[in-house]
Amino acid sequence: METVISIIVLSVMELVYLFGTIIIIGFLLGWLETIAAQWAYKAFGKTGILLTSCIGTSIHETGHALMCLLFGHKIIAIKFFDLNPQNETLGYVQHSFDKHNLYQNMGNFFISLGPIFSGSAAILFFMYWLEPYTFSALRQMSVSVPAVHTVTDLLIWSGHSMSIVYYGLWHSPSFGSLKYCVFLVLAICISSHIALSKIDIKNAMAGLSVTFLCVVVGNFIAAFFGIDTLYYVLEAANYNVYLLSILSVSLLFSLFTAMVMGVCAGFFKIHRT
């Protein structure tokens, strides 16, 4: 019985090491996006949300679609952006999969997280193209960061990544230029729609449960042959160093967007009274 419990605990630890960063920051992004959307609606109505959606929603749905292809799901229908302001759903990707296929079942987890990857990658790409000074500073930091294996490390280096981006943007040689302003607009639009919907979270949990069962079975087999799976998981988890740098940028702009929308909502509230 003790062996069973220890393997289950080990499996939980391994999943936390591998995906903890994504899950924690994913929830933070969702919380910030909800706040920003509420304030944007108060300030500008549905139009305020639509202003950022044409770019942000398209990249959001692209993340879902790319992960569908990667995990062998069949895309039935896709809409990157709906211009109709009466529709509550701004975009969608409808897909199907073989429920008896473990790989495709696990894929639901990564498909749901797709917008986090696509949104973060898009922000980094535009930073590289339009704001190379800040991108260079962030890249140098990510190379020097040690492995992140605890929540404390996550918080420390996340804050450090955001401070570097903030400092880089504030002291950028191109501060106030057209390229600089275009980058800020793009980053705000993308970060405003990077978080997961309730359906995304539901599908992610379903995929994560299947992944967990596979990890448990794998650990039982590894224990039988005397293989230390945690060692290999910790080695693989070093990717968190680079992932953290990317996701911290998304967090920074999500926070910035929420603050801007909050100020606008407060301004219009005072102006209307």
Beta strands, then each sheet from edge to edge (+ up, - down):
strand 1: 74-79
strand 2: 92-96
sheet 1: 1+ 2-
end
